[in-house]
Amino acid sequence: MIYRLINEDNTLVKDYPAPEIYRTLSEEEKNNIFKFKSEIEKITLEKGLGRVYVNVTYDCIRLEKEFIIKYSNGYTRDYYKKEIEKIYNHIDDFAKRNNLYEFYLSCHILLK
């Protein structure tokens, strides 16, 4: 199942089970989620693509994080796809520079 964890305005989702899931995260995991969200939003806000919210889902081994860009600004889907590719490249470099590559491997950047 997919659960919304962090809203676009950086507030935590208050509906069950989000607070319980959030409590299970380590402080490092919480900080990394906000670091990635902030870094992604540097690009999305500059380019007029909008803010990002965060979903989580558990696979068999680990917690997967989804950083979702909400499609809402009238750009074409192709434009968003090209920009998301640029964001992935930027975040890949950001993760390597900041010793967050293992965290990055369980992250996805999506358009909804």
C-alpha positions in Angstrom: 0.0 0.0 0.0 1.0 3.6 -0.6 0.7 6.1 2.2 1.0 9.9 1.9 3.5 11.0 4.6 4.4 14.6 4.0 2.3 17.3 2.4 3.4 19.9 -0.1 3.8 22.5 2.6 6.1 20.2 4.6 3.5 19.3 7.2 3.1 15.7 8.3 -0.1 13.9 7.2 -2.3 13.5 10.3 -4.5 10.7 9.1 -3.8 7.1 10.1 -1.4 5.4 9.5 1.0 8.2 8.5 1.9 9.3 12.1 2.7 5.8 13.1 4.8 5.2 10.0 6.6 8.4 10.6 7.4 7.4 14.2 9.1 4.2 13.0 11.6 6.2 10.9 15.0 6.9 12.3 16.0 10.6 12.7 18.5 10.1 9.9 15.7 8.8 7.6 13.4 11.7 8.5 16.2 14.2 7.8 17.1 12.6 4.5 13.5 12.7 3.3 13.4 16.4 4.0 16.8 17.0 2.4 15.7 15.3 -0.8 12.3 17.0 -0.8 14.0 20.4 -0.3 16.6 19.7 -3.0 14.0 18.6 -5.5 11.8 21.6 -4.8 14.8 23.9 -5.5 14.4 22.8 -9.1 10.6 22.4 -9.3 9.8 25.8 -7.8 12.5 27.5 -10.0 11.0 26.0 -13.1 7.4 26.6 -12.1 6.6 22.8 -11.8 5.2 23.1 -8.3 5.8 21.7 -4.9 6.5 18.1 -3.9 4.8 15.8 -1.5 6.1 12.5 -0.2 4.5 9.0 -0.2 6.0 5.9 1.3 5.4 2.2 0.6 6.9 -0.9 2.0 8.3 -3.5 -0.3 9.5 -6.8 1.1 12.9 -5.4 2.1 12.7 -1.7 2.7 10.7 1.5 2.8 10.4 3.1 -0.6 10.0 6.9 -0.8 8.1 8.6 -3.6 8.7 12.3 -4.2 5.6 13.4 -6.1 5.4 16.4 -8.4 1.7 17.2 -8.8 0.8 17.9 -12.5 -1.0 21.2 -12.3 0.7 24.0 -14.2 -0.4 23.5 -17.7 2.9 22.2 -19.0 2.8 19.2 -21.3 3.5 15.7 -19.8 6.5 15.5 -22.2 7.9 18.7 -20.7 7.5 17.3 -17.2 9.1 14.0 -18.2 12.1 15.8 -19.5 12.4 17.9 -16.4 12.0 14.9 -14.1 14.9 13.3 -16.0 17.0 16.4 -15.2 15.9 16.2 -11.6 16.9 12.6 -11.4 20.4 13.5 -12.7 20.7 16.3 -10.3 19.6 14.2 -7.3 21.9 11.4 -8.3 24.8 13.8 -8.1 23.5 15.4 -4.9 23.2 12.0 -3.3 26.8 11.0 -4.3 28.2 14.3 -3.1 26.4 14.1 0.3 27.0 10.4 1.0 23.2 9.7 0.6 23.4 7.3 -2.3 22.1 4.3 -0.4 19.1 6.4 0.6 18.7 7.5 -3.0 18.4 3.9 -4.1 15.0 3.6 -2.4 13.6 6.8 -3.8 11.5 7.6 -6.8 10.6 11.0 -8.4 7.1 10.8 -10.0 4.6 13.0 -11.7 0.9 12.6 -10.7 
